[in-house]
Amino acid sequence: MSEVIDIAQILLVDDEKIFAGPFLRHAKKLHLNAHWEATGRSALNYLLDNHNNIALVVLDMDLPDLNGFDVQKAITRLYPHIHIIITTARMLSETDYIVGIELNAKQYLDKGLGLNVLFSHIRQNLQRSSKQTKERKGKALKYDKGLKYDEGAGQFIFNGNALKITKAQRTILLTLYNNPNTCISSETLISKAGLVPTALIRTYISRIRASLKVVGLNNPENLIKSETNEGYRYSP
């Protein structure tokens, strides 16, 4: 009996619809959740708000807009917890292999080997990713029973559960988190998050609190306090 893999999401980055279609159908048949982006830029944009849900990127080297190595480098720098499998239909040089390995590629696979071989490697990588995630969460629980920011994964964890928040919400919460018991003005939080000056910061705070409640915090308004006409304060 095969090992059960925790729910994880795969991001396929490949401009060939003739490859992506069968890939997505094969993933669905194996009960794996996969998302497809056809260009390097669209993949990086997708990861901005969805990297917490991505365990593995299957990356084609030959993209229409960006060099595959540049996409790989960006993913490794911004989201080091994400595993990467490189696929290609062309012959790679020794230098290509070395550069890819240095940039955190877990494997190189020839598309000609077929989907069965590719998904065998995908399942192995998902199992390793799941184990590493559990280890990170275990460390978070061991050293901090409350709210913790995992820099490697780029996400907040409360009692071992990852907060599902957007990039802007994460930036706001991180600003407060890094300045405990300090009142941070709404204007500063708006600026840090790159929002338009007219943005309603209370809406973002409300959604952050709601996310904290989902992962088990009963009174999030006591952790992120509102200071009348002044701003907000993180009070651990």
KEZAGU-306719 format. One line per 8 residues: number of its first residue (from 0); their letters; for each residue x, y, z of N, C-alpha, C, O. Coordinates in Angstrom, 2 decimals. Layout:
# KEZAGU-306719
NUM = a = X/Y/Z/X/Y/Z/X/Y/Z/X/Y/Z | ...
This chain:
# KEZAGU-306719
0 = msevidia = 0.86/-1.19/0.00/0.00/0.00/0.00/0.89/1.24/0.00/1.81/1.35/0.81 | 0.61/2.15/-0.91/1.46/3.32/-1.05/1.22/4.32/0.07/0.14/4.36/0.65 | 2.23/5.12/0.35/2.14/6.13/1.41/1.19/7.23/0.98/1.23/7.68/-0.16 | 0.34/7.68/1.90/-0.60/8.76/1.61/0.13/10.09/1.66/0.84/10.38/2.62 | -0.04/10.90/0.63/0.63/12.20/0.56/-0.34/13.28/1.02/-1.49/13.31/0.58 | 0.11/14.16/1.89/-0.73/15.28/2.33/-1.12/16.12/1.12/-0.42/16.15/0.10 | -2.27/16.80/1.24/-2.73/17.64/0.13/-1.66/18.68/-0.18/-1.26/19.45/0.69 | -1.22/18.70/-1.40/-0.19/19.65/-1.82/-0.52/20.13/-3.22/-1.26/19.46/-3.94
8 = qillvdde = 0.00/21.26/-3.60/-0.28/21.78/-4.93/0.98/21.84/-5.77/2.06/22.20/-5.30 | 0.82/21.47/-7.02/1.90/21.48/-8.00/1.66/22.64/-8.95/0.54/22.85/-9.41 | 2.70/23.38/-9.25/2.62/24.42/-10.26/3.40/23.97/-11.49/4.61/23.75/-11.42 | 2.71/23.82/-12.60/3.35/23.49/-13.87/3.60/24.77/-14.64/2.68/25.56/-14.86 | 4.85/24.98/-15.06/5.20/26.16/-15.86/5.71/25.66/-17.21/6.85/25.21/-17.33 | 4.84/25.75/-18.22/5.15/25.19/-19.53/4.25/25.83/-20.57/3.04/25.92/-20.37 | 4.82/26.28/-21.68/4.03/26.98/-22.69/3.36/26.04/-23.69/2.62/26.51/-24.56 | 3.60/24.74/-23.59/3.04/23.80/-24.56/1.73/23.20/-24.04/1.73/22.38/-23.12
16 = kifagpfl = 0.63/23.62/-24.65/-0.68/23.12/-24.25/-0.78/21.62/-24.47/-1.46/20.91/-23.73 | -0.08/21.13/-25.50/-0.12/19.71/-25.84/0.52/18.87/-24.72/0.24/17.67/-24.60 | 1.39/19.50/-23.90/1.99/18.82/-22.76/1.18/19.09/-21.49/0.98/18.20/-20.66 | 0.71/20.33/-21.34/0.01/20.72/-20.12/-1.32/20.00/-19.95/-1.67/19.61/-18.83 | -2.05/19.82/-21.04/-3.34/19.15/-20.96/-3.25/17.74/-20.37/-3.91/17.44/-19.38 | -2.44/16.87/-20.97/-2.27/15.53/-20.41/-1.69/15.54/-18.99/-2.04/14.69/-18.17 | -0.81/16.51/-18.71/-0.22/16.62/-17.37/-1.32/16.85/-16.32/-1.35/16.19/-15.29 | -2.20/17.81/-16.60/-3.26/18.14/-15.65/-4.24/16.97/-15.47/-4.72/16.71/-14.37
24 = rhakklhl = -4.53/16.28/-16.57/-5.44/15.13/-16.46/-4.81/14.00/-15.66/-5.48/13.33/-14.87 | -3.50/13.80/-15.87/-2.79/12.75/-15.13/-2.75/13.09/-13.64/-2.92/12.21/-12.80 | -2.51/14.36/-13.32/-2.49/14.79/-11.92/-3.84/14.55/-11.26/-3.92/14.06/-10.14 | -4.92/14.90/-11.97/-6.27/14.71/-11.44/-6.55/13.24/-11.18/-7.17/12.88/-10.18 | -6.09/12.38/-12.09/-6.31/10.94/-11.94/-5.61/10.40/-10.69/-6.08/9.45/-10.06 | -4.48/11.04/-10.33/-3.73/10.62/-9.15/-4.14/11.38/-7.90/-3.52/11.26/-6.84 | -5.21/12.19/-8.03/-5.75/12.98/-6.90/-4.72/13.99/-6.39/-4.60/14.24/-5.19 | -3.99/14.57/-7.33/-3.04/15.62/-7.01/-3.57/16.94/-7.56/-4.13/16.98/-8.66
32 = nahweatg = -3.39/18.01/-6.80/-3.90/19.32/-7.18/-2.83/20.08/-7.95/-1.79/20.42/-7.40 | -3.10/20.35/-9.23/-2.10/21.01/-10.09/-2.68/22.27/-10.72/-3.86/22.34/-11.05 | -1.82/23.27/-10.89/-2.18/24.53/-11.54/-1.19/24.79/-12.66/0.00/24.50/-12.53 | -1.68/25.33/-13.77/-0.82/25.54/-14.96/-0.68/27.02/-15.28/-1.66/27.76/-15.33 | 0.56/27.44/-15.51/0.87/28.76/-16.06/1.76/28.57/-17.28/2.67/27.73/-17.27 | 1.51/29.35/-18.33/2.19/29.13/-19.61/3.45/29.97/-19.80/4.20/29.74/-20.74 | 3.69/30.95/-18.91/4.87/31.80/-19.04/5.57/31.96/-17.70/4.98/31.73/-16.64 | 6.83/32.36/-17.74/7.59/32.58/-16.51/7.01/33.71/-15.68/6.90/33.59/-14.46
40 = rsalnyll = 6.64/34.80/-16.34/6.11/35.96/-15.61/4.78/35.62/-14.94/4.55/35.98/-13.78 | 3.90/34.94/-15.66/2.60/34.59/-15.06/2.79/33.63/-13.89/2.03/33.68/-12.92 | 3.79/32.75/-13.98/4.06/31.82/-12.88/4.53/32.57/-11.64/4.07/32.29/-10.53 | 5.45/33.52/-11.82/5.95/34.30/-10.69/4.84/35.16/-10.08/4.78/35.33/-8.86 | 3.97/35.70/-10.93/2.85/36.49/-10.42/1.89/35.60/-9.63/1.37/36.01/-8.60 | 1.67/34.40/-10.12/0.78/33.47/-9.41/1.35/33.12/-8.04/0.60/33.01/-7.06 | 2.65/32.95/-7.97/3.29/32.57/-6.70/3.23/33.67/-5.65/3.32/33.39/-4.46 | 3.09/34.92/-6.08/3.05/36.03/-5.12/2.01/35.79/-4.04/2.28/35.98/-2.86
48 = dnhnnial = 0.82/35.36/-4.44/-0.27/35.17/-3.49/-0.58/33.70/-3.20/-1.45/33.40/-2.39 | 0.13/32.79/-3.86/-0.20/31.37/-3.70/0.97/30.49/-3.29/0.84/29.27/-3.26 | 2.13/31.09/-2.96/3.30/30.27/-2.67/3.13/29.39/-1.44/3.76/28.34/-1.32 | 2.26/29.81/-0.52/2.04/28.98/0.67/1.39/27.65/0.33/1.51/26.68/1.08 | 0.69/27.60/-0.82/-0.02/26.39/-1.22/0.76/25.55/-2.22/0.29/24.50/-2.66 | 1.94/26.00/-2.59/2.73/25.29/-3.61/3.85/24.51/-2.94/4.66/25.07/-2.19 | 3.90/23.22/-3.21/4.96/22.37/-2.68/6.01/22.07/-3.73/7.17/21.82/-3.40 | 5.61/22.10/-5.01/6.50/21.68/-6.09/6.21/22.44/-7.37/5.06/22.63/-7.75
56 = vvldmdlp = 7.27/22.88/-8.03/7.15/23.51/-9.35/7.79/22.59/-10.38/8.94/22.17/-10.24 | 7.02/22.27/-11.42/7.55/21.52/-12.56/7.80/22.57/-13.65/6.86/23.11/-14.23 | 9.07/22.84/-13.92/9.47/24.00/-14.72/10.14/23.60/-16.02/11.15/22.90/-16.03 | 9.55/24.06/-17.13/10.17/23.84/-18.44/11.25/24.90/-18.65/11.04/26.07/-18.33 | 12.38/24.49/-19.19/13.48/25.42/-19.41/13.23/26.37/-20.56/13.76/27.48/-20.57 | 12.43/25.95/-21.53/12.24/26.73/-22.76/10.91/27.47/-22.73/9.91/26.98/-23.26 | 10.91/28.64/-22.10/9.71/29.45/-21.98/9.74/30.60/-22.98/10.81/31.02/-23.40 | 8.57/31.11/-23.37/8.54/32.15/-24.41/8.98/33.53/-23.96/9.35/34.36/-24.79
64 = dlngfdvq = 8.94/33.79/-22.64/9.23/35.15/-22.18/10.49/35.27/-21.34/11.25/36.23/-21.50 | 10.74/34.31/-20.46/11.90/34.38/-19.57/12.74/33.12/-19.70/12.25/32.05/-20.07 | 14.03/33.27/-19.40/14.90/32.11/-19.34/14.49/31.25/-18.15/14.27/31.76/-17.05 | 14.39/29.94/-18.38/13.97/29.04/-17.31/14.83/29.14/-16.07/14.33/29.02/-14.95 | 16.15/29.35/-16.26/17.05/29.46/-15.12/16.75/30.72/-14.30/16.89/30.71/-13.08 | 16.32/31.79/-14.97/15.98/33.01/-14.25/14.73/32.81/-13.41/14.64/33.31/-12.29 | 13.76/32.06/-13.94/12.55/31.75/-13.18/12.92/30.88/-11.97/12.44/31.10/-10.86 | 13.77/29.88/-12.22/14.21/29.00/-11.14/14.93/29.79/-10.05/14.71/29.56/-8.86
72 = kaitrlyp = 15.79/30.70/-10.46/16.54/31.51/-9.50/15.61/32.35/-8.64/15.81/32.46/-7.43 | 14.59/32.95/-9.26/13.64/33.79/-8.53/12.85/32.96/-7.52/12.64/33.39/-6.39 | 12.41/31.78/-7.93/11.63/30.92/-7.03/12.48/30.49/-5.85/12.03/30.51/-4.70 | 13.73/30.10/-6.13/14.62/29.63/-5.06/14.92/30.75/-4.06/14.98/30.52/-2.85 | 15.09/31.97/-4.57/15.41/33.11/-3.70/14.21/33.51/-2.84/14.35/33.77/-1.65 | 13.03/33.54/-3.46/11.85/34.03/-2.76/11.14/32.95/-1.94/10.59/33.24/-0.88 | 11.18/31.72/-2.43/10.41/30.64/-1.79/11.28/29.39/-1.68/11.03/28.41/-2.38 | 12.27/29.40/-0.82/13.22/28.29/-0.76/12.62/26.95/-0.34/13.25/25.91/-0.52
80 = hihiiitt = 11.39/26.97/0.21/10.76/25.71/0.61/10.18/24.94/-0.57/9.87/23.76/-0.44 | 10.03/25.60/-1.73/9.41/24.96/-2.89/10.41/24.09/-3.63/11.50/24.55/-3.99 | 10.05/22.84/-3.87/10.88/21.94/-4.66/10.70/22.24/-6.14/9.62/22.67/-6.57 | 11.74/22.01/-6.93/11.69/22.29/-8.36/12.17/21.08/-9.16/13.24/20.54/-8.89 | 11.36/20.67/-10.14/11.78/19.66/-11.11/11.86/20.36/-12.46/10.89/20.99/-12.89 | 13.00/20.24/-13.13/13.18/20.85/-14.44/12.87/19.82/-15.52/13.37/18.70/-15.50 | 12.03/20.23/-16.47/11.74/19.37/-17.61/12.19/20.06/-18.89/12.17/21.29/-18.97 | 12.60/19.30/-19.86/13.04/19.87/-21.13/12.98/18.83/-22.22/13.09/17.63/-21.96
88 = armlsetd = 12.80/19.30/-23.45/12.79/18.40/-24.60/14.10/18.50/-25.37/14.30/17.81/-26.37 | 15.02/19.37/-24.89/16.30/19.55/-25.59/17.45/19.00/-24.76/17.32/18.77/-23.56 | 18.56/18.80/-25.43/19.75/18.30/-24.76/20.39/19.42/-23.93/20.66/20.50/-24.45 | 20.62/19.15/-22.65/21.23/20.14/-21.77/22.74/19.90/-21.69/23.21/18.76/-21.74 | 23.49/20.99/-21.56/24.93/20.88/-21.42/25.29/20.60/-19.97/24.45/20.69/-19.07 | 26.54/20.25/-19.75/27.02/20.01/-18.39/26.87/21.27/-17.55/26.53/21.19/-16.37 | 27.13/22.42/-18.15/26.98/23.69/-17.44/25.54/23.91/-17.01/25.28/24.39/-15.91 | 24.58/23.56/-17.90/23.17/23.70/-17.55/22.83/22.90/-16.30/22.14/23.38/-15.40
96 = yivgieln = 23.33/21.66/-16.26/23.07/20.81/-15.10/23.64/21.42/-13.82/22.98/21.44/-12.78 | 24.87/21.90/-13.91/25.55/22.45/-12.73/24.81/23.69/-12.22/24.58/23.84/-11.02 | 24.45/24.58/-13.15/23.73/25.80/-12.76/22.40/25.45/-12.12/22.03/26.02/-11.09 | 21.68/24.51/-12.71/20.38/24.12/-12.18/20.47/23.54/-10.78/19.67/23.87/-9.91 | 21.46/22.68/-10.57/21.64/22.07/-9.24/21.99/23.13/-8.21/21.50/23.09/-7.08 | 22.85/24.07/-8.59/23.23/25.15/-7.67/22.03/26.03/-7.32/22.00/26.66/-6.26 | 21.05/26.07/-8.22/19.85/26.89/-7.99/18.70/26.09/-7.38/17.55/26.54/-7.37 | 19.03/24.91/-6.85/18.07/24.14/-6.06/17.17/23.22/-6.87/16.15/22.77/-6.35
104 = akqyldkg = 17.50/22.92/-8.12/16.70/21.95/-8.87/16.89/20.57/-8.24/18.02/20.14/-8.00 | 15.78/19.89/-7.98/15.86/18.57/-7.38/16.17/17.51/-8.43/16.85/16.52/-8.15 | 15.67/17.72/-9.66/15.89/16.75/-10.72/15.75/17.40/-12.08/15.07/18.41/-12.24 | 16.42/16.79/-13.06/16.22/17.13/-14.47/15.55/15.93/-15.12/16.00/14.80/-14.94 | 14.49/16.16/-15.89/13.82/15.06/-16.56/13.55/15.39/-18.01/13.11/16.49/-18.35 | 13.82/14.42/-18.86/13.52/14.54/-20.29/12.04/14.28/-20.49/11.52/13.27/-20.03 | 11.35/15.19/-21.17/9.92/15.02/-21.41/9.62/13.72/-22.16/8.54/13.15/-22.03 | 10.60/13.28/-22.94/10.41/12.06/-23.72/10.24/10.81/-22.88/9.82/9.78/-23.39
112 = lglnvlfs = 10.56/10.89/-21.58/10.43/9.72/-20.70/8.97/9.40/-20.39/8.65/8.28/-19.97 | 8.07/10.37/-20.59/6.66/10.13/-20.39/6.15/10.56/-19.03/6.93/10.80/-18.10 | 4.83/10.66/-18.91/4.20/11.18/-17.69/4.30/10.21/-16.52/4.38/10.65/-15.37 | 4.30/8.92/-16.77/4.40/7.97/-15.66/5.70/8.15/-14.90/5.72/8.13/-13.67 | 6.81/8.32/-15.64/8.11/8.53/-15.01/8.12/9.88/-14.29/8.58/9.98/-13.15 | 7.61/10.91/-14.95/7.58/12.25/-14.35/6.80/12.25/-13.05/7.26/12.81/-12.05 | 5.62/11.64/-13.03/4.80/11.66/-11.83/5.34/10.76/-10.73/5.02/10.96/-9.55 | 6.13/9.79/-11.09/6.82/9.00/-10.06/7.79/9.89/-9.29/7.88/9.81/-8.07
120 = hirqnlqr = 8.51/10.75/-10.02/9.43/11.70/-9.38/8.66/12.78/-8.62/9.09/13.23/-7.56 | 7.53/13.20/-9.18/6.72/14.22/-8.51/6.24/13.71/-7.15/6.30/14.44/-6.16 | 5.76/12.48/-7.09/5.27/11.93/-5.82/6.40/11.83/-4.79/6.19/12.10/-3.61 | 7.59/11.45/-5.24/8.74/11.37/-4.34/9.06/12.74/-3.76/9.34/12.87/-2.57 | 9.03/13.77/-4.60/9.33/15.12/-4.15/8.25/15.65/-3.21/8.55/16.36/-2.25 | 6.99/15.31/-3.47/5.91/15.74/-2.60/6.03/15.09/-1.22/5.73/15.72/-0.20 | 6.45/13.85/-1.19/6.66/13.17/0.09/7.76/13.85/0.89/7.63/14.05/2.10 | 8.86/14.20/0.21/9.96/14.90/0.90/9.51/16.27/1.37/9.84/16.70/2.48
128 = sskqtker = 8.75/16.97/0.52/8.27/18.30/0.88/7.33/18.23/2.08/7.40/19.07/2.98 | 6.46/17.22/2.10/5.53/17.05/3.22/6.29/16.81/4.52/5.94/17.36/5.56 | 7.32/15.98/4.45/8.13/15.69/5.64/8.83/16.95/6.15/8.87/17.20/7.35 | 9.39/17.74/5.22/10.07/18.97/5.62/9.11/19.98/6.23/9.45/20.68/7.18 | 7.89/20.05/5.68/6.89/20.96/6.21/6.52/20.59/7.64/6.40/21.45/8.50 | 6.33/19.29/7.88/6.01/18.82/9.23/7.14/19.13/10.20/6.89/19.49/11.35 | 8.39/19.00/9.73/9.53/19.29/10.59/9.57/20.77/10.95/9.85/21.12/12.09 | 9.28/21.65/9.95/9.26/23.09/10.21/8.17/23.44/11.21/8.39/24.24/12.12
136 = kgkalkyd = 6.99/22.84/11.03/5.89/23.12/11.94/6.19/22.59/13.34/5.82/23.19/14.34 | 6.87/21.44/13.39/7.24/20.87/14.67/8.18/21.77/15.43/8.04/21.94/16.64 | 9.14/22.37/14.72/10.07/23.30/15.35/9.33/24.54/15.84/9.62/25.08/16.91 | 8.36/24.99/15.04/7.60/26.17/15.44/6.82/25.89/16.72/6.76/26.74/17.61 | 6.24/24.69/16.81/5.50/24.33/18.02/6.42/24.18/19.22/6.06/24.52/20.35 | 7.63/23.66/18.97/8.57/23.41/20.06/9.07/24.70/20.67/9.19/24.82/21.89 | 9.35/25.67/19.81/9.99/26.89/20.30/9.03/28.06/20.51/9.38/29.03/21.18 | 7.83/27.98/19.95/6.91/29.10/20.08/5.48/28.59/19.89/5.08/28.23/18.79
144 = kglkydeg = 4.73/28.57/20.98/3.36/28.07/20.91/2.41/29.10/20.32/1.27/28.77/20.03 | 2.85/30.32/20.14/1.98/31.35/19.60/2.25/31.61/18.13/2.54/30.69/17.36 | 2.16/32.88/17.76/2.37/33.27/16.37/3.86/33.29/16.05/4.66/33.82/16.82 | 4.23/32.70/14.91/5.63/32.66/14.50/5.72/32.91/13.01/4.86/32.49/12.24 | 6.79/33.61/12.59/7.02/33.84/11.16/8.13/32.93/10.68/9.26/33.00/11.17 | 7.81/32.07/9.72/8.78/31.15/9.13/9.41/31.85/7.92/8.80/31.92/6.86 | 10.63/32.36/8.09/11.28/33.11/7.02/11.56/32.24/5.81/11.46/32.69/4.67 | 11.92/30.98/6.06/12.22/30.08/4.94/11.03/29.86/4.04/11.15/29.86/2.82
152 = agqfifng = 9.87/29.68/4.64/8.65/29.43/3.87/7.92/30.73/3.51/7.03/30.73/2.67 | 8.32/31.84/4.16/7.65/33.11/3.89/6.21/33.11/4.35/5.34/33.65/3.66 | 5.94/32.51/5.53/4.56/32.45/5.99/4.49/32.51/7.51/5.45/32.19/8.21 | 3.32/32.93/8.01/3.06/32.96/9.44/2.45/31.63/9.87/1.65/31.04/9.14 | 2.83/31.18/11.06/2.30/29.94/11.61/1.79/30.22/13.02/2.47/30.85/13.83 | 0.58/29.74/13.29/0.03/29.85/14.65/-0.28/28.46/15.14/-1.12/27.75/14.58 | 0.42/28.07/16.23/0.23/26.73/16.80/0.34/25.63/15.75/-0.41/24.65/15.76 | 1.29/25.80/14.83/1.56/24.77/13.83/0.73/24.86/12.58/0.92/24.06/11.66
160 = nalkitka = -0.19/25.82/12.50/-1.05/25.98/11.33/-0.68/27.24/10.55/-0.54/28.31/11.14 | -0.51/27.11/9.24/-0.14/28.24/8.40/-1.33/29.16/8.16/-2.44/28.69/7.87 | -1.10/30.47/8.27/-2.15/31.44/7.98/-2.30/31.59/6.47/-1.32/31.73/5.75 | -3.53/31.56/6.01/-3.81/31.78/4.59/-4.15/33.25/4.39/-5.31/33.66/4.51 | -3.12/34.04/4.08/-3.30/35.47/3.89/-2.61/35.91/2.61/-1.72/35.22/2.10 | -3.02/37.06/2.09/-2.43/37.58/0.85/-1.07/38.22/1.13/-0.67/38.39/2.28 | -0.39/38.57/0.06/0.92/39.20/0.19/0.83/40.50/0.98/1.65/40.76/1.86 | -0.17/41.34/0.66/-0.32/42.63/1.35/-0.62/42.41/2.83/-0.06/43.09/3.69
168 = qrtilltl = -1.51/41.45/3.12/-1.84/41.16/4.52/-0.62/40.63/5.26/-0.41/40.97/6.43 | 0.19/39.82/4.59/1.40/39.29/5.22/2.39/40.41/5.55/3.02/40.40/6.60 | 2.53/41.37/4.63/3.44/42.50/4.85/2.97/43.35/6.02/3.79/43.79/6.83 | 1.68/43.58/6.11/1.12/44.36/7.23/1.37/43.65/8.55/1.83/44.25/9.51 | 1.06/42.35/8.58/1.24/41.58/9.81/2.72/41.50/10.18/3.06/41.57/11.36 | 3.59/41.34/9.19/5.02/41.25/9.48/5.56/42.56/10.04/6.42/42.56/10.92 | 5.05/43.68/9.54/5.46/44.99/10.07/5.08/45.12/11.54/5.88/45.60/12.34 | 3.88/44.70/11.88/3.44/44.73/13.27/4.23/43.74/14.12/4.64/44.05/15.24
176 = ynnpntci = 4.42/42.54/13.57/5.12/41.46/14.28/6.55/41.85/14.63/7.05/41.51/15.71 | 7.20/42.56/13.73/8.59/42.97/13.95/8.73/44.16/14.88/9.83/44.55/15.25 | 7.59/44.74/15.25/7.60/45.90/16.15/6.60/45.68/17.28/5.63/46.43/17.40 | 6.82/44.67/18.12/5.85/44.33/19.17/5.64/45.47/20.15/6.56/46.22/20.49 | 4.38/45.58/20.60/3.98/46.59/21.60/4.29/48.02/21.15/4.53/48.91/21.96 | 4.28/48.21/19.83/4.51/49.54/19.26/3.35/49.90/18.36/2.95/49.10/17.51 | 2.80/51.07/18.54/1.70/51.51/17.70/2.24/51.92/16.32/3.09/52.80/16.22 | 1.74/51.26/15.28/2.15/51.57/13.91/0.98/52.26/13.23/-0.13/51.74/13.23
184 = ssetlisk = 1.22/53.42/12.65/0.14/54.18/12.04/-0.41/53.48/10.81/0.28/52.69/10.16 | -1.65/53.79/10.50/-2.29/53.22/9.31/-1.53/53.63/8.05/-1.38/52.83/7.12 | -1.05/54.86/8.02/-0.31/55.36/6.86/0.96/54.55/6.63/1.31/54.23/5.49 | 1.66/54.21/7.72/2.89/53.42/7.60/2.58/52.02/7.08/3.29/51.51/6.22 | 1.53/51.41/7.59/1.16/50.07/7.16/0.75/50.05/5.69/1.09/49.13/4.96 | 0.01/51.08/5.27/-0.40/51.19/3.87/0.81/51.32/2.97/0.88/50.68/1.92 | 1.78/52.15/3.39/3.00/52.36/2.61/3.84/51.08/2.52/4.33/50.73/1.45 | 4.01/50.39/3.64/4.80/49.17/3.68/4.22/48.10/2.76/4.95/47.35/2.12
192 = aglvptal = 2.89/48.04/2.71/2.22/47.01/1.92/2.08/47.39/0.45/1.59/46.60/-0.36 | 2.50/48.62/0.10/2.42/49.07/-1.29/1.00/49.32/-1.76/0.69/49.15/-2.94 | 0.13/49.72/-0.83/-1.27/49.97/-1.17/-1.47/51.42/-1.57/-0.64/52.28/-1.28 | -2.57/51.69/-2.25/-2.90/53.08/-2.61/-3.20/53.84/-1.32/-3.73/53.26/-0.38 | -2.88/55.14/-1.27/-3.07/55.92/-0.04/-4.48/55.89/0.52/-4.68/56.07/1.73 | -5.48/55.66/-0.35/-6.88/55.68/0.10/-7.36/54.30/0.58/-8.53/54.14/0.92 | -6.48/53.34/0.61/-6.87/51.98/1.03/-7.37/51.98/2.47/-6.87/52.73/3.32 | -8.37/51.15/2.74/-8.92/51.03/4.09/-8.14/49.97/4.85/-8.40/48.77/4.69
200 = irtyisri = -7.20/50.40/5.66/-6.34/49.45/6.37/-7.14/48.57/7.33/-6.76/47.44/7.59 | -8.24/49.11/7.85/-9.03/48.31/8.79/-9.60/47.06/8.14/-9.82/46.04/8.80 | -9.85/47.13/6.81/-10.34/45.95/6.10/-9.28/44.85/6.08/-9.58/43.67/6.27 | -8.02/45.26/5.85/-6.91/44.29/5.83/-6.69/43.69/7.22/-6.47/42.49/7.36 | -6.76/44.55/8.24/-6.59/44.08/9.62/-7.70/43.09/9.97/-7.46/42.07/10.62 | -8.92/43.41/9.55/-10.06/42.54/9.84/-9.87/41.16/9.22/-10.21/40.15/9.84 | -9.32/41.12/8.00/-9.10/39.83/7.33/-7.96/39.05/7.97/-8.00/37.82/8.04 | -6.95/39.77/8.44/-5.85/39.10/9.16/-6.38/38.46/10.44/-6.05/37.32/10.75
208 = raslkvvg = -7.19/39.21/11.17/-7.78/38.68/12.40/-8.65/37.46/12.11/-8.65/36.48/12.85 | -9.40/37.53/11.00/-10.26/36.41/10.64/-9.42/35.17/10.33/-9.80/34.05/10.69 | -8.27/35.36/9.67/-7.38/34.24/9.37/-6.80/33.65/10.65/-6.65/32.43/10.76 | -6.48/34.50/11.61/-5.97/34.03/12.90/-7.04/33.22/13.64/-6.73/32.24/14.32 | -8.28/33.65/13.51/-9.36/32.93/14.18/-9.55/31.55/13.57/-9.85/30.58/14.28 | -9.37/31.46/12.25/-9.52/30.18/11.55/-8.52/29.15/12.07/-8.85/27.97/12.17 | -7.29/29.60/12.39/-6.26/28.66/12.86/-6.26/28.48/14.37/-5.35/27.86/14.92 | -7.28/29.02/15.05/-7.44/28.68/16.46/-7.27/29.78/17.49/-7.35/29.51/18.69
216 = lnnpenli = -7.03/31.03/17.06/-6.90/32.12/18.03/-8.29/32.67/18.34/-8.97/33.19/17.46 | -8.70/32.56/19.59/-10.07/32.92/19.96/-10.34/34.42/19.95/-11.43/34.85/19.56 | -9.36/35.22/20.36/-9.56/36.67/20.44/-8.45/37.41/19.71/-7.58/38.01/20.35 | -8.45/37.37/18.38/-7.36/37.99/17.62/-7.26/39.50/17.81/-6.21/40.10/17.58 | -8.38/40.12/18.22/-8.33/41.57/18.45/-7.48/41.92/19.66/-7.08/43.07/19.83 | -7.19/40.93/20.51/-6.29/41.16/21.64/-4.83/41.02/21.24/-3.94/41.54/21.91 | -4.59/40.32/20.14/-3.22/40.17/19.63/-2.86/41.35/18.73/-1.76/41.89/18.81 | -3.81/41.73/17.89/-3.62/42.91/17.03/-4.64/43.94/17.47/-5.81/43.89/17.10
224 = ksetnegy = -4.17/44.89/18.26/-5.07/45.85/18.89/-5.20/47.12/18.06/-4.25/47.59/17.44 | -6.40/47.66/18.07/-6.67/48.94/17.41/-6.41/50.07/18.38/-6.89/50.05/19.52 | -5.66/51.06/17.94/-5.41/52.25/18.74/-6.21/53.39/18.12/-5.89/53.84/17.02 | -7.22/53.86/18.80/-8.14/54.86/18.25/-7.41/56.05/17.65/-6.63/56.73/18.30 | -7.71/56.27/16.36/-7.15/57.41/15.61/-5.62/57.40/15.52/-5.03/58.41/15.14 | -5.00/56.29/15.86/-3.54/56.24/15.81/-3.02/55.14/14.89/-2.17/55.41/14.04 | -3.52/53.92/15.03/-3.03/52.82/14.22/-3.30/51.48/14.88/-4.37/51.26/15.45 | -2.31/50.59/14.78/-2.48/49.24/15.32/-1.23/48.79/16.04/-0.12/49.23/15.75
232 = rysp = -1.45/47.88/17.01/-0.36/47.43/17.85/-0.40/45.90/17.96/-1.45/45.31/18.21 | 0.78/45.28/17.76/0.90/43.83/17.97/1.31/43.59/19.41/2.37/44.02/19.85 | 0.43/42.89/20.16/0.66/42.70/21.60/0.75/41.22/21.93/-0.25/40.62/22.32 | 1.93/40.61/21.79/2.06/39.17/22.07/1.96/38.87/23.56/2.05/37.71/23.96
